[in-house]
Amino acid sequence: MTSISIHCLSADELDAHADALAEIMARTVEDGAAIGYMQPFSHTDGLAFFTGQVFPEVRAGRRRLLVSRLDGKTVGSVQLITALPPNQPHRCEVAKMMVHPSARRKGVGRALMQALDAEARAAGKTLVTLDTKTGDKAEPLYRAAGFQTAGVIPCYALDPDGKAQHATTYMYKAL
C-alpha cells in the first residue's frame, strides 16, 4: 500500500531537505517540465535555486514550501507565495509544482494541491493563481483541483530543451 504524506517545512527544517529538493528539481527539469529552467540542469543548480532563492523567502515568511513523501521518500514539492503587492492581500500564487518522474500518477500531485489549498486558507487567502505550460501534464491536475483558465498567452517561453516556444495558461481558484 502506498502512503503519501505532505508537510509544510519550517525555517528550521529547510537545510535538511535541500538535497532531496535539488534532486527532484533536477530530474523534473531533465524530464521536460517547464518550470522556468533550461536543460541541462544539475543537482548543483537545484541546490543553488533552493538555498539562494526559496529558503530565504520561506525564512522571511513570504513563501511556504510543502514537500510530499511517498512511502517515506521525499518525491515532490510545491510553493505558495503569500507576500504579494499591498493591493492583493487576499491572493497567493502557486510556484514550482514538482513531482519526481518516478512518483508520478500515484496521487502525489493531487495531495500537494489539497495541502496547498489548506495552507492558502490558513494564510487567510481567498484567491489562488498559477501559470502552467499549455497542454502540459500538470494542466489536467490543476483543473481537477478546481482551477479555471483565465487566459492563454502564446509563445510565452522556451521549452526546457530550447527547441520550441510554448504557450502558457494562467489559472485561478477562488477559495
Salt bridges, closest charged atoms under 4 A:
GLU13 OE1 - HIS7 NE2 2.91
ASP15 OD1 - ARG59 NH2 3.28
ASP19 OD1 - HIS43 NE2 2.98
GLU23 OE2 - ARG27 NH1 2.80
GLU23 OE1 - HIS43 ND1 3.30
ASP31 OD2 - ARG104 NH1 2.42
ASP31 OD2 - LYS137 NZ 3.19
GLU57 OE2 - ARG62 NH2 2.88
GLU93 OE2 - ARG91 NH2 3.15
ASP117 OD2 - LYS173 NZ 2.34
GLU119 OE1 - ARG64 NH1 2.81
GLU139 OE2 - ARG143 NH2 2.57
ASP159 OD1 - LYS133 NZ 3.06
ASP159 OD1 - HIS166 ND1 2.83
